[in-house]
Amino acid sequence: RDSKTNEITKESIAKIVKDLRKDDCFNDGLQNNQDLSENEKRLLKTVSNELNTVEEYNKRIGENGEKSLTHEEIIEYVNKKARLSNALGLTDKLTPGDMELLQKTLRQSVSRSSAGGLDSNGPLVKSLVNMIKQKTDVFDGLHEGNRRDTRFKNIYTKNTETLNVTDDQSILRFAQHIASNACLLISTYGAMIASGASGVPSSFGEFYYKAYTSNNGINRGYIVDHINRRGSDQNLVDKIMGGGNVFEVIRVNGSGARLLQNLNNQYNGSVTYGQVGVQYENEITGKPYTHYMMTYSMNRDQVMLNDMGRPKNDTPRQTVNIMDYNDYVYSDNIRSAIVIRLRSGYRFYSNQRRTGRTR
């Protein structure tokens, strides 16, 4: 135990879980341990259950491939694996393969044809459709007594229409509109998942719902109106997590080559996640637009791109080190960069560790 707090240490948690699981007597051994409080037993049970989940998903991926996991299961797998690794060292750290898995389930993939049904769209659209059907009262144009603008632009006809929550096709078109334009939200969500923090939304649908219904404290507005974020990146993650004690969002200073170098310095070889905003040119209209992409770093002098964009393309942009020469992010087109990391002193499983000893 920690000599100052008398709390069970993370090293002890890891050892107890390993030893009891190894002997295949976890539940009996845990309940019969007189040296542990009831709160500590609950903590150890939680850790063991999360480890079981990660191992089960690992097995399914190995036996049946990544498609055997749902959108929600992939998010749970990456988030819990990161938490178990960061907090207790009970799993391997996240790998580029895990980042690719996360990329695929958060891709802005939509059907190339307006005739395509729900099944021809990616996990993001499906998650949004499922959420809207469960929360029709939130998206019917009135929320908390406030009139919400539910007009949107059909991504195929470019005509403006109003969401009709009683029409499945209208819900699908609305979800496609969101998925096609939510690169800032998606890349932020990806970084939050990979951090391993507890309480991260279990799906993009849930993430979007929380953003859509959270008051931003400015003119009685909300964090998100369709796809437009209101307020800062820090405000967004704080509202999603229900408080400001989880994530710190650091905006990287500079422009062009200096911005890239400052971003690399912020990562400094530690496992860190973030986002870059890059200006591209619309291939049809020639007009400039900004696309936001998740970034991650696992090694010094590497800031890897993890793009979830290009809605109607078969593949996203390649995962490349943007510190090296590449075709996607460079000094002439990078416009912004942020780093999203857990706040100093953040404690994994803290809701179960700060409970004192009760017998």
N, C-alpha and C positions, 0 to 999 in steps of 0.2 A: 504494500500500500504506500501511497504518497505520505511521507513523514509529516507534511504540513497540513494537508487536507484530509488525510485518512481515507481518501478515495482509492478505489481499485485502479491500478495503473493500466495504461494501454498494453504494456508488455504482458501483464498478468491476464488481461482479457483475452489476448491472442493465444496465450499458452493454455488457459483453461479450455477455451473452445477447441483448440487442436487436440488436447489430451482426451477430452470427453468424447469428441466425435470419433477419434481413433479407436477407442474402446467400444464404440457402438452402444454407449449407455448414457447418452447426453441427458435425457430427461430425468432418469432416475438419479444419476450422479449429481445433477444440478440441484434437484429438490432435496437430496439428503445432505448437501453440503452445509454444515452448521456455521461455517466461517463467512458466509455470504448473506447479505440482507436480501429481503424480498425484491427491493428495487434493483439490486445488482443482479439477481437472478433473471429479472425481466430484461435487463440490458443484455446479458449473455444470451438469452433466448432470442432476442431480436437479432443480434449479430449472427447467431447460428442460422436463423431462418434466412437472412439475407445471403449468407454464404451458400446455403442450399439452393437458393434461387439462381445465383450466378453459375453454380456448378451444373444445375439442370439445363440452363440455357446454353452453356458451353457444350454440353453433351448433345443437345438437339442440333446445334449448328454443325457439330462434327459428324453426326449421323445423317442428317437430312438437309443440311445447307442453311444458309441465312434466311431463306424464304420461309422456313418453318416457324420463325418468330414474327409476331404481329408488330405493328407500329408501337403500341404501348409496351410490349415486351422488350423490344430493342432499347427503348428509352430507359426502362427499368434496369435492364442488364448493364448498360453503359454507366448509368448513375450509381448503381449499387457496387459495381466493380470498382469504380473510382473511389467511392467512400470507404470500402473495405481496405483498399490499397493505401489510400492516404492516411486513414485513421489508425489502422492496425497492422498493415503489411500482410494481410491474410490472403490477398490475391496478387497476381502480377499487376504492374501498372498498365494503364491504357496504352494501346499500341496504335500504329497507323491503321491497322486492320479494323480496330474498334472505331476509329474516326471515319473510316470509309463506310462502315455499317451505319453509323449515325447520319452520315451524309445521304445515304440512300433513302432512309426513312423520313428525312426532312426535305427532300428535293421538291422544288416547285414544279413538279411534273403534272401536266394537265393534258387532256385528250387533244390531239391535233385537229379533230373534227367536232363540229357542234352536234353531230349526230351520235357521238360517242356517249355511252351511258356512264354511270358511276364507276363500273369496273374497269373502264379504259383510262381512268385517272390514277394518280399516285396516292400513297398513304396520307399525304397532307390534306388533299381534297376530301378524302373519305373521312378523316378525323373531324374536319370542319362540318361536313354534312351531318354526321352522327350527333355532334354537339348541338347544332342548330335545331335539329329535330327534337332534341330533349329539352331545349330552352326556348321554345317558340315564343313564350311570353316576353322574352328579352328582346327578340328581334322583330316584333310586330309593329315597330315604329314608335313605341312609347315605353320608356323605362324609368322607374322611380319618379313618375310624374313629369319627366322631361321628354320632349319630342326628339327622337333620334332620326337622323336622315338615313334611310335605308335605300336610297337610290344608288345604283352602281352601273358601270359600263360593261356591257356584254363583250367579252374578249374576242368574240368572233365577228359580230355585226358592228361593233363599236357604238351601238345605240344605247342610250341610257334607259334603264328600267328600274322598277321598284321591287324590292324583295317581297315575295308573297310566301309566307311561311306555311300555307296550306297546299302549296304546289311543289312537288318534289323536283321538277325541272328548274324552277326558279331558285330553289335552295341550292341545287347543283351549280347553276350559273354564278350565283353569289359566291359560293365556295371557291370556284375556279378563279373568279375575280380577285378574291383575297389571296389565294395561293400564288397567283401570278405576280402579285405586287408586294408581297410581305417579306422581302429579302432582309430588311433591317430587323424585323421581329424574329425571323427564323434563325438568323446568325446569332442574335443575342441569346435565344433559347438554347441553341446548341452549346454555347459556352457555359451556360448555367448547368446544363445536364452533366457535361464532362467534368465539372468542378467536384462532383460528388456530394454537393450540399443536400441535406434532407429537406423535404418539402417542396422540391421542384415539381411543377405540374406534370402529370403523368402522360399527357399527350399534347399535341399542338392545339387541338380543339380546346382543351382546358386552359392552356396558356392564353389563347386568343380570348376566351370568355372572360378570364380574369382581367385582361387588359381592357376589354370592351366595357366592363362593368365597374372598373375602379375609378373613383373620382380623383382627378389630378390636383385638386386644391386650387385650381386657377379658373375663375369665372364659372364655377360649378360645372366645368367640363370634365371629360373623361380622358383616360390615358390614350385610348385609341378610338378614332372615328374611322371605321373601315380599315384603312391601312396607314393613315397619317398619325404618327405619334405626337402627342401633345406634352411638351416638357422634356426634361433631360433624360439621358440614358440611365443615370443613377435613379431618377424618379421612377422610371419604368421597372427596373429590377426590384426596387424597394416595394412598390405596390404589388407586384406579382408575388413576392415572397411574404407579404404581410408585415414588413418592417425593414428597418435600415441596418440591422445588425448582422447581415449575412454576407452581402457582396459589396466590394468597393470597385467602382468604375473609374478608371484613370484615362483621361483624354490625353493622347500623345501630342506634344507640341511640334511645330515646324511644318514645313511644306516640302514637297518634292523629295530629293535625295536625303535632306536632313530629317524629314519625317520618317522615312524608312529606317535611317540609322537610329533615330531616337526610339522607334518601335523595337528594334533589335536590342537596344540597351535595356528597355523595360523588361523584355523577356529574359535576357541575360543567362540563357541556358537552363532556366528552371522550367518545370512543366507548367505552362500558363496558356490561357485561352483568351481570345479577343475577337476583334472585328475590324475590317478595313472597308472604307468607302471609296469606290473607284469610278471614275468617269469614263463612260463608253459612248459610242455614237450609234443611234438607232439605224439599223441596216436599211430600213425602208424610208423613213422620213429624214434621216441625216441629222436629227436633233440630238443634242447631248443629254444623257441621263446618268444618274448615279446608282450603282449597284453595290450592295453591301454583302460581304462574304466573311464567314467565320475564319479565324486563323488559330493555329496552335503551335506551340514550340515544345519539343522534347529534348533538344540538343542545342548547345551553344552555336550561335550564328545561323540558326535555322528558324525561320518563321514560315510555317507551312500553310498553304491555302487550302481551305475546305469549303469549296463552293457548293451551294445548294440550288443554284439558279438555272437559267436557260429553260424556262417552262416547257416549250414545245420541242426541245431537242432531246435526242436519245440519251445524251450524257451531259454532265456538268463540265465545267472547266477542270483541267487536270490538276491533281494535287502536286504542287511545285513549291520549292523553296523560293519565296519572293525576295530573299536576300541575294539570290543568284539571278543571272539573266533569264528572263522568261517572257512569255507572250501575253501575260495577263495583268500583272501589277508592276509598275515601274515609276520612276520619278516624275514623268510627265502626266500620268493619269491618276495617281493616288491623291485623294482629297481629304481623307480623315482616317484616324485609327484610334481605337480604344482597347484597353486591356480590362478584362473582367476577372477579378480574383476574389477569393474568400478573404474577408477582413482578418487582420491580425488578431490572433486570439480566438478565432472561431473554433468551436469545439464540436466535433462530430458526436452524435448521440447525446448531446448536452441535456436534452429534455429528460433523459433517463439517468444521467449521471449526477445531476445537481439536485438530488432529492433527499440526501441525508440517509442515515442508517436506521431502518426500522425493521423490527423482527416480529 
